[in-house]
Amino acid sequence: MEQVDFIVVGAGIAGMSAAARLAGHGSVVVCEMEDAPGVHSSGRSAAFAHFDMDAPVVRALTAASMPFFEEPAAHIHPALFIALEGQEAALDRVEANYREWSATVERLSVAEARTLVPVLREGEGGIIGAVLDRAGRKLDAHAMLEGHRKSLSAAGGKLATGAAVTSLRREGGRWLVETAKGAWSARVVINAAGAWVDEVATMAGVTPIGISPLRRTVITFDAPEGLDVSAWPFTKTVGPGFYIEPEGRGRLLACPMDENPTEPCDAQPEEEDIALAAWRVEEATTLQIRRLASKWAGLRSFVPDRRPVAGFHPDAPGFFWLAGQGGFGLQTSPAMALAVEAVATGSEWPEELRAVGVDEAALSPERFASSM
Ligand SMILES: Cc1cc2nc3c(=O)[nH]c(=O)nc-3n(C[C@H](O)[C@H](O)[C@H](O)COP(=O)(O)OP(=O)(O)OC[C@H]3O[C@@H](n4cnc5c(N)ncnc54)[C@H](O)[C@@H]3O)c2cc1C
């Protein structure tokens, strides 16, 4: 059994971004059950960073992460938030949330919004107002993961793929991990297993945190013949509805923002959610979706208060939770990795997080101590 300083379970964006940081402090191994990083949630996301998020801590973590998003893992792309009938208050809320963190936000009339996305419908079922942020960030999950893999490897860390953790136990003050690709021991194990974090905890004899994986569906389809949609903003309703975003010149991605509770699994799109995606887009736009180019589903995993978790379990020494990234795991990952680095190595709390008002307690699993 090889001894290392940190074992990370899970090579999604959470595990890989944290591992890349920890590799500057000691030896790291990342154990991933699939043959490559990012096979589950991280590789199935819409990959856009924005502030239309309910929890203030999530918006603050997003703000702290923005300076870390650089080419080729991110580029500036506008984000348009549209209100359907009855969503006026939600539009005001989104605008206020944006104004806290972004100096590039503007309120648009329906006509102005339609100059950006000409297929938006006016009148019944259509939009009644919009907010635009010209400086949104389109992310590239694979480029982000690859950047972390390179940093990890340059610092001497190891990524073990095809290495499902099948046993995790504590002996002599160390965590012992067994996989088909090897066995490691470390004082600190980072549980970054996404939808599977409670399964990993149970394996370790640690009380689960109460993770809820929720399935979300995405479809892609061709834009109307001859229309170049590549400059269209990421366009999202401020309440229930949908979002669409360009996938190159002639293709659009759409999501009905569904949230269906499920077990941790290789999520697959269900027919009714695909139909819902198409229906919601067709209701609010003049687009007609005749044929899908592709479809997929992924899991967004939340803890009960829908805020992310980074910190040691209250009474399982060395067992670190990195969980509950929900629908914001990519856009908060740089800030979350800084938090992991500080807490797991006992270093000073990062200035980047202090500056946005996020302290260690806000992310700590101690907030669930009474149920753990
Ligand atoms: C449709 C959709 C759209 C989204 N849009 C956005 C967006 O626009 N912006 C944004 O920021 N976020 C978005 N998200 C959310 C984002 O994708 C997630 O928050 C993020 O990917 C979670 O990362 P993770 O590393 O925690 O999980 P994952 O990527 O699922 O990684 C967990 C890893 O753990 C591994 N694992 C599990 N059990 C074991 C075991 N026993 N042994 C070894 N390995 C194990 C799994 O194989 C997996 O690779 C979206 C998600 C979905 C589904």
PDBQT file of the ligand as one rigid body, heavy atoms in Angstrom, charges set to zero:
ROOT
HETATM    1  C1  LIG A 401     -27.499  19.528 -17.531  1.00  0.00    +0.000 C 
HETATM    2  C2  LIG A 401     -26.583  20.203 -16.551  1.00  0.00    +0.000 A 
HETATM    3  C3  LIG A 401     -26.252  21.534 -16.730  1.00  0.00    +0.000 A 
HETATM    4  C4  LIG A 401     -25.362  22.170 -15.856  1.00  0.00    +0.000 A 
HETATM    5  N1  LIG A 401     -25.001  23.455 -16.120  1.00  0.00    +0.000 NA
HETATM    6  C5  LIG A 401     -24.066  24.044 -15.347  1.00  0.00    +0.000 A 
HETATM    7  C6  LIG A 401     -23.579  25.339 -15.670  1.00  0.00    +0.000 A 
HETATM    8  O1  LIG A 401     -23.993  25.943 -16.663  1.00  0.00    +0.000 OA
HETATM    9  N2  LIG A 401     -22.628  25.900 -14.853  1.00  0.00    +0.000 N 
HETATM   10  C7  LIG A 401     -22.142  25.223 -13.756  1.00  0.00    +0.000 A 
HETATM   11  O2  LIG A 401     -21.270  25.759 -13.062  1.00  0.00    +0.000 OA
HETATM   12  N3  LIG A 401     -22.587  23.983 -13.438  1.00  0.00    +0.000 NA
HETATM   13  C8  LIG A 401     -23.521  23.382 -14.201  1.00  0.00    +0.000 A 
HETATM   14  N4  LIG A 401     -23.965  22.130 -13.898  1.00  0.00    +0.000 N 
HETATM   15  C9  LIG A 401     -23.511  21.519 -12.633  1.00  0.00    +0.000 C 
HETATM   16  C10 LIG A 401     -22.120  20.943 -12.724  1.00  0.00    +0.000 C 
HETATM   17  O3  LIG A 401     -22.013  20.134 -13.867  1.00  0.00    +0.000 OA
HETATM   18  C11 LIG A 401     -21.862  20.139 -11.437  1.00  0.00    +0.000 C 
HETATM   19  O4  LIG A 401     -22.094  20.945 -10.303  1.00  0.00    +0.000 OA
HETATM   20  C12 LIG A 401     -20.438  19.635 -11.354  1.00  0.00    +0.000 C 
HETATM   21  O5  LIG A 401     -20.061  18.991 -12.551  1.00  0.00    +0.000 OA
HETATM   22  C13 LIG A 401     -20.265  18.688 -10.186  1.00  0.00    +0.000 C 
HETATM   23  O6  LIG A 401     -18.933  18.213 -10.212  1.00  0.00    +0.000 OA
HETATM   24  P1  LIG A 401     -18.475  17.027  -9.302  1.00  0.00    +0.000 P 
HETATM   25  O7  LIG A 401     -17.018  16.881  -9.507  1.00  0.00    +0.000 OA
HETATM   26  O8  LIG A 401     -18.984  17.225  -7.925  1.00  0.00    +0.000 OA
HETATM   27  O9  LIG A 401     -19.282  15.744  -9.838  1.00  0.00    +0.000 OA
HETATM   28  P2  LIG A 401     -18.956  14.738 -11.031  1.00  0.00    +0.000 P 
HETATM   29  O10 LIG A 401     -18.507  15.446 -12.239  1.00  0.00    +0.000 OA
HETATM   30  O11 LIG A 401     -20.139  13.832 -11.179  1.00  0.00    +0.000 OA
HETATM   31  O12 LIG A 401     -17.717  13.916 -10.487  1.00  0.00    +0.000 OA
HETATM   32  C14 LIG A 401     -17.819  12.939  -9.474  1.00  0.00    +0.000 C 
HETATM   33  C15 LIG A 401     -16.908  11.796  -9.883  1.00  0.00    +0.000 C 
HETATM   34  O13 LIG A 401     -16.816  10.836  -8.835  1.00  0.00    +0.000 OA
HETATM   35  C16 LIG A 401     -16.645   9.577  -9.434  1.00  0.00    +0.000 C 
HETATM   36  N5  LIG A 401     -16.954   8.540  -8.440  1.00  0.00    +0.000 N 
HETATM   37  C17 LIG A 401     -18.142   8.304  -7.835  1.00  0.00    +0.000 A 
HETATM   38  N6  LIG A 401     -18.020   7.254  -6.973  1.00  0.00    +0.000 NA
HETATM   39  C18 LIG A 401     -16.743   6.826  -7.043  1.00  0.00    +0.000 A 
HETATM   40  C19 LIG A 401     -16.019   5.774  -6.396  1.00  0.00    +0.000 A 
HETATM   41  N7  LIG A 401     -16.582   4.963  -5.492  1.00  0.00    +0.000 N 
HETATM   42  N8  LIG A 401     -14.711   5.609  -6.712  1.00  0.00    +0.000 NA
HETATM   43  C20 LIG A 401     -14.103   6.436  -7.621  1.00  0.00    +0.000 A 
HETATM   44  N9  LIG A 401     -14.759   7.441  -8.271  1.00  0.00    +0.000 NA
HETATM   45  C21 LIG A 401     -16.052   7.633  -7.976  1.00  0.00    +0.000 A 
HETATM   46  C22 LIG A 401     -17.611   9.614 -10.605  1.00  0.00    +0.000 C 
HETATM   47  O14 LIG A 401     -17.291   8.661 -11.582  1.00  0.00    +0.000 OA
HETATM   48  C23 LIG A 401     -17.436  11.043 -11.101  1.00  0.00    +0.000 C 
HETATM   49  O15 LIG A 401     -16.484  11.138 -12.147  1.00  0.00    +0.000 OA
HETATM   50  C24 LIG A 401     -24.842  21.463 -14.742  1.00  0.00    +0.000 A 
HETATM   51  C25 LIG A 401     -25.168  20.120 -14.556  1.00  0.00    +0.000 A 
HETATM   52  C26 LIG A 401     -26.021  19.488 -15.455  1.00  0.00    +0.000 A 
HETATM   53  C27 LIG A 401     -26.341  18.034 -15.244  1.00  0.00    +0.000 C 
ENDROOT
TORSDOF 0
